[in-house]
Amino acid sequence: MKIDILLGLQWGDEGKGKIVDAISPDYDIIARFQGGPNAGHSLEINKKKYVLHLIPSGIFHEDKINIIGNGVVIDPAVFKKEIETLGLPVDKIVKRLIISARANLILPGHRILDAAYEYTMGNTKIGSTLKGIGPAYTDKVARKGLRAGEILRSDFRDLYKHHLKEHLLILKNYDFQYDLGEYEAGWFEGIETLKKFRIVNTEYLINDLTSGGKRMLAEGAQGTMLDVDFGSYPFVTSSNTISAGACTGLGISPRKVGEVYGIFKAYCTRVGSGPFPTELKDETGNKLRDIGREFGSTTGRPRRCGWLDLPALRYAIMINGVTRLFMTKSDVMSGFSSIKVCTSYRSGAKEFYEIPFDNTQFEPVYTEMAGWQEDISHIREFDKLPLNLKNYIKFIEDKTGIPVTLVSVGPDREETIFRA
């Protein structure tokens, strides 16, 4: 059986959580393959909002297996709080959720280091979520990480103290004040919560289940343009957010990959620093932010908003091997008399379509289209969408060569149009 992958094609916040929840009935297993509590996957079920940071977005479906893969970094304190906010009995969550023994832990020292690094960068800040993600992945690559499977060892406290000592030695080089107790608060309680769950070699489990006929959806976090290799470096996250990351983050062969679903907003947003060619620093950008409630689900920071960037979208499609496009937030763009789409870039007299590797400054070249005024949140059939919205979708399909087979018209799981 093939394993399908769902991921973001922009700078994150594309609405992955809602879409995973909406299509989960088609799968037996939902697995997160990278990132950590810097992710914020929002779901709205019966008008109630949930934000998931570590737990896969299939957790609200009783008959699904949810897996936190080896490519994820786990903060036990965040994990414990998230368990408590799901509104589900703990025994049900334990039954539905399995954790990779190879997943690295985010330690209190990682969070302090993250804050120290960002503080000392001054005006060149990356825009970190300050969740300890970068330092945790740094220790993983340096072969100094502490993994989830090790919390069951009798000498786990000694292992933790050894890592803490190394982190505190690094912090002596920085003029940064911190309260270790504040960062440790809840961390060891979170370790006890983690111990209630099955912590196993999930790579064996995944391959056994899928070889036996179970269908799996691999759920990505952040977005392609934040990938550590192919995003707008250095303003990126610390993991591979692209489809290849699903193989290394779950222990699956590329030969097992089936569909690659790419999610994008009908416009673009970005949180934090870094290039954003189509950013709108005017009333139109403010309007998109207000209507779309564009504030980071993890940080609460206002998102930068702009028109759809087709060169960036085509780039993300190419890198990921996207087979189907899912468009979200189309309802947010209702009420604009006209909309713009970036179709190329310009630097001086030169027009081009490739994204420069070094974040060179350039101007977007736009195509203007007629907008739509209707409220579309109640529509459930593609043919009933406004003509101008269907024209917009066709324009995107023509420019990318990939069909748009799902259109989200609101935040609730029911506000979704599936298109053959």
Secondary structure, 3 states (H helix, E strand, C coil): CCEEEEEECCCCCCCHHHHHHHHHHHCCEEEECCECCCCCEEEEECCEEEEECCCCCCCCCCCCEEEECCCEEECHHHHHHHHHHCCCCHHHHHHHEEEECCCEECCHHHHHHHHHHHHHCHHHCCCCCCCCHHHHHHHHHCCCCCEHHHHHCCCHHHHHHHHHHHHHHHHCCCCCCCCHHHHHCCHHHHHHHHCCCEEECHHHHHHHHHHCCCCEEEECCCCHHHCCCCCCCCCCCCCCCCCHHHHHHHCCCHHHEEEEEEEEECCEEECCCCCCCCECCCHHHHHHHHHHCCECCCCCCECEEECEEHHHHHHHHHHHCCCEEEEECHHHHCCCCEEEEEEEEEECCEEECCCCCCCCCCEEEEEEEECCCCCCCCCCCHHHCCHHHHHHHHHHHHHHCCCEEEEECCCECCCEEECC
